Amino acid sequence: MRISALIFIFFVFLVSACNNQDAQPKPSAFLALEYPEVKYEPANLDCPYTFEKNEQAEIRASRNNIPCWLNLGYKRMNGMIFITYRPVQNNLDSLLKDAQKLPLQHTIKADQIEGDLYTNENHRTYGMFYEVSGDAASQAQFYLTDSINHFITGSVYFNRQPNYDSIVPAADYLKNDIKHLMETVRWQEKN
């Protein structure tokens, strides 16, 4: 009788515990990352090109100390836009091939790579913007040229292991900055 009494008590506790509200799955949550409102300012460069940059971005010299190669640092996001400049000297084909190969290096980790053609006849800027989704090292890349004298490439990198779900808000923010940079590039004429 003792065993049946213990079973009965166990059953009562079990039923009373289950009579509470039914378990509900928690709704999916998203990071609520907020970034400052974007304000652009001219980038003061001593280079054959200029552009507008996000005032949150800090211009830094590249590690290579090559003239007009620079980095736009985003301290709050721990991210960087690397920008390189090369003069066009009968090498436009090789510069284009190199710039178009760069996004393909991320195909192993990327879920998708989309390229958008960019053309601005008024300012003689032509190029491509590549958007990379997935756990690739770079989430966006671009190149711009005037097809005669100037060639710029740029890539977004974060100083952390790629985890696309975590960096999407910051990557989207920097992609918008790259698009604005591309739209505001002006070539400096040689004197």
C-alpha positions in Angstrom: 0.0 0.0 0.0 2.9 2.3 0.7 4.1 2.0 -2.9 0.7 2.8 -4.3 0.4 5.8 -2.0 3.8 7.1 -3.2 2.7 6.6 -6.8 -0.5 8.5 -6.1 1.3 11.4 -4.5 3.8 11.5 -7.4 1.0 11.5 -9.9 -0.8 14.4 -8.0 2.4 16.4 -8.1 2.9 15.6 -11.7 -0.6 16.6 -12.7 -0.6 19.8 -10.6 2.7 20.8 -12.2 1.3 20.3 -15.7 -1.9 22.2 -14.9 0.0 25.5 -14.9 0.0 27.4 -18.1 1.0 25.5 -21.2 4.6 26.0 -22.1 4.9 28.5 -24.9 7.9 28.8 -27.2 9.7 32.1 -26.9 9.3 34.3 -30.0 12.4 34.8 -32.2 14.4 37.8 -31.1 16.7 40.1 -33.2 19.5 42.3 -32.0 18.3 45.8 -31.7 21.6 47.5 -32.7 21.3 51.2 -33.2 23.9 53.2 -35.1 24.1 57.0 -35.2 22.3 58.9 -37.9 24.6 59.1 -40.9 26.1 62.4 -41.7 28.6 62.7 -44.5 31.6 65.0 -44.9 34.3 65.5 -47.5 37.3 63.3 -47.0 40.3 65.6 -47.0 42.9 63.6 -49.0 46.0 64.5 -50.8 45.2 62.0 -53.6 44.1 62.0 -57.2 40.5 61.2 -55.9 38.2 62.5 -53.2 34.8 61.3 -51.8 32.4 61.9 -49.0 32.7 59.7 -45.9 30.6 59.0 -42.9 31.7 61.4 -40.1 31.9 58.3 -37.8 34.7 56.9 -40.0 38.2 57.7 -39.2 40.7 57.9 -42.1 43.9 55.9 -41.4 46.9 55.3 -43.5 47.1 51.7 -44.8 49.7 49.4 -43.2 51.6 49.3 -46.5 52.3 53.0 -46.5 51.4 53.1 -50.2 50.3 56.6 -51.3 46.5 57.0 -51.4 45.8 53.5 -50.0 43.7 54.2 -46.9 41.4 52.6 -44.4 38.2 54.0 -43.1 37.9 52.7 -39.5 34.6 52.3 -37.7 35.6 51.9 -34.1 32.1 51.3 -32.8 31.6 48.4 -35.2 35.1 47.1 -35.1 35.0 47.3 -38.9 37.1 48.7 -41.7 36.7 49.7 -45.3 40.1 49.1 -47.0 40.6 51.4 -50.1 43.4 51.0 -52.6 44.3 53.3 -55.5 46.3 52.5 -58.6 47.0 54.7 -61.6 45.9 53.3 -64.9 49.0 52.9 -67.1 48.0 50.6 -70.0 47.0 48.1 -67.4 43.2 48.5 -67.2 42.5 44.9 -68.2 44.7 43.5 -65.5 43.3 45.9 -62.9 39.7 44.9 -63.8 40.5 41.1 -63.8 42.1 41.5 -60.3 39.2 43.5 -59.0 36.7 41.0 -60.4 38.6 38.0 -58.9 38.6 39.4 -55.4 34.9 38.7 -54.6 35.3 35.2 -56.0 37.8 34.4 -53.3 34.9 34.4 -50.9 32.8 31.8 -52.7 33.8 29.0 -50.4 32.1 30.7 -47.4 29.6 32.9 -49.2 26.0 31.9 -49.6 25.5 34.4 -52.4 27.5 37.1 -54.3 25.6 39.8 -56.2 27.2 42.3 -58.4 25.6 45.6 -59.4 27.0 47.7 -62.2 27.7 51.3 -61.3 27.9 54.1 -64.0 28.0 57.9 -63.5 28.7 59.5 -66.9 28.7 63.1 -65.4 31.7 62.3 -63.1 33.3 59.6 -65.3 33.0 56.9 -62.6 32.3 53.3 -63.7 32.5 50.2 -61.6 30.9 47.3 -59.7 29.5 46.9 -56.2 29.6 43.3 -54.9 27.4 42.3 -52.0 28.4 39.1 -50.3 26.0 37.2 -48.0 27.1 34.4 -45.7 30.0 33.8 -43.4 32.6 35.3 -45.8 35.4 37.4 -44.6 34.2 40.5 -46.6 30.6 41.5 -46.8 31.0 44.1 -49.6 33.5 45.0 -52.2 33.7 47.5 -55.0 35.9 49.0 -57.7 35.7 52.3 -59.6 37.6 53.7 -62.5 37.5 56.5 -65.0 38.9 54.0 -67.6 41.8 56.3 -68.4 43.8 57.4 -65.3 42.4 56.1 -62.0 41.4 52.8 -60.4 40.0 52.4 -56.9 39.1 49.2 -55.1 37.5 48.8 -51.6 36.5 46.0 -49.3 34.6 45.8 -45.9 36.2 43.7 -43.2 35.3 43.2 -39.5 37.9 42.5 -36.9 36.2 39.3 -35.7 35.4 35.8 -37.0 32.7 36.0 -39.7 29.3 35.2 -38.4 26.8 36.6 -40.9 23.8 36.6 -38.6 25.7 38.7 -36.0 27.2 41.2 -38.3 24.3 41.8 -40.7 23.3 45.2 -39.2 26.8 46.5 -39.2 27.5 45.2 -42.7 24.3 46.8 -44.0 25.4 50.1 -42.4 28.8 49.9 -44.1 27.3 48.9 -47.4 25.3 52.1 -47.5 28.5 54.0 -46.7 30.3 52.3 -49.6 27.4 53.2 -52.0 27.6 56.8 -50.9 31.3 56.8 -51.3 31.0 55.4 -54.8 28.4 58.1 -55.7 30.6 60.9 -54.5 34.0 59.9 -55.9 35.5 62.8 -57.9 38.8 62.5 -59.8 41.3 65.2 -59.3 42.8 66.4 -62.6 46.5 66.4 -63.0 48.2 69.8 -63.2 
